[in-house]
Amino acid sequence: MKKPIMKNIIRCMLILVMAAGFAACGSSTASETNTKKVIFTPDAPKPVGPYSQGILFEATLYCAGQIGIDPNTGELVEGGAGEETDQVIRNLGAVLQAANMSYEDVVMATMFLKDLNDYSTANEVYARYFVSDPPARQVVEVSRIPRDGNVEISVIAMKSPI
């Protein structure tokens, strides 16, 4: 065989091997493990916009920020930052439970406060739910929270493989 023909055969073989490798990366086995699942529970407030209460991706749950809305009445609980924080964390607990998780699975929390002067009040309530090995957390003061609430919290949770 002539050298140019041999080079073309080798090129074609390389292309076929590379194509097979790329196809394996997109096989059904790989895509089945990388699926996301929408988490919804009637025990937490219904989303008021184009978002989900939670998204489970593999072993990680991303919970949307919750505010102190009572899921039974659809109204913001009264009483200020302490009562709202309690309701917020119960709402998050309902989403966690719908994903077969609990507060112990939370690895990160973000707390938004309308007034940083409410930090100690919100922190006291928060500490009742995250007793041992609390998650990493940040607290940020914001100018406004939906429904004119005082507290919003979002969390990320991970389930350890058994």
N, C-alpha and C positions, 0 to 999 in steps of 0.2 A: 504494500500500500504506500501511497505517496504520503509525505509528511503533512500536507495541508488537510487531507482527508482524516488522518489520524487525530490531528488537533481538533477538528470539528467533532469527531466522535467523543473525545475526552470532554470537550465543552458541554456537549449534550448530556453526557453521563453526570457531570457535575451539576448541571441545571436540574436534572431529574432527582438527584440526591437532595439538593437544597429544597426543591419543591416538596419532597416527601417530608423533610424536616419541618417546614413551615406548616404543612397540613397537619402534622402530628400536634403542633402547638395549638391548633384550633379544633382539635378533636372533641367529641362529645364528652369524654371523660374530663378534660380540662374545663370546659365551659360549665359542666354540671356543678363543679365545686365552687365556681365563681359566680353564684347567683345571689341576687338580693331579694329579700322578702319584705313586703310592707307589713308592719305590725299595727293592728288597730284593736282597740278595746272600747266598749261602751262605758267602762269604768273610769275613763279619763275623758276630759272635754273633747268634743269633735273638733278637728282642725277647722279654722275659720278662713283658710286660704288654700292655695295650691301646695300643700305640704302634707307629710305623713306624721303621725304621732311618733313613729319610729321606723327605722330601716335596719333590718338584720342582714349583715353581709358576712357570710361564713360564721365565725364565732363572735363577731363584734356587733353590738347594738348601738346605733346612734339615735338618741332620743331628742326630738325637737324640744325647744324651750317650752316649758309649761309655766303658766301663771296661775294665780289662786282662784280659778273658776271651779265652782262646785259642779261636777258633771251631772248631778240630778236636777239642778235648777238652771244651769247655764249662766249663773250670775257670779260675779266676783264676791268672795266671802268678805264679810265686814270685820272690822276690828284692827286693821293695820298690818304692819309688816310681819308680826309674829304669827297671826292667824293665816295670813296669806302664805307664808313660808311653809307652814304645816300642810296646807292644802296642796301647794305646789309639789311637795315631796310625796304626798299620798298619790297625786296624779302620776308622778314619775314611777312610783311603785307599781301602779296598775299597768303601765306600759311595760315595765320590766317583767312583771308576772306573766303578761300576755306572750312574752318571748321566752318563758320558762327561765327567768333570771330573777335575781333579788338585789337588794341594796349591797350585799357583799360582793357582787360582781362588778360594781361600778368602779372604774379606774380613773375617771376624770370628770370633774364637775365645773361648770361655769355658772357663777351666780351674778345676776345683774340686779343692782339696787337703784331705785330712784333717788334715794338719799343715803349716803354712806354713814350717816348718823344712825341708821337702822342696823348697822353691821352686827353689833353685839346681840341684838334681839334675834335677828335672823340666824346668827351663828349658834345661839343657844338652842333653837329649834332644830337646826341642821344636825347638831351634835347628838341629838336623841335618836336619829335614824342611822347615822354612820358612827357607830360606837367603837369598834375595833378595826384597826388597819384602814382608816378613812382614805378615800381616794385623793389624788392630787386635785387641787382646786385653785381657781382664780376668782376674785371678786372685783367687779367693775361698777362704778357709778355711771348711770346713764341719765340722759335728760328726760326720757319718757319711755314707758312700758305700755304695751297694748292694754286697752280697757282702763287706762289710768291706774294700773296696778302699781304696787310698790316693789314687787319681787318677781323675777323670772329666773328659772334655773334650767340648764340643759345638761345632759350627762352622756357619757360613753361608757358602755359596759362590755366586758368580755367574759365569755364562758370558757373555763379551762377544759381542755379535752380530758376525758376520763381514762 
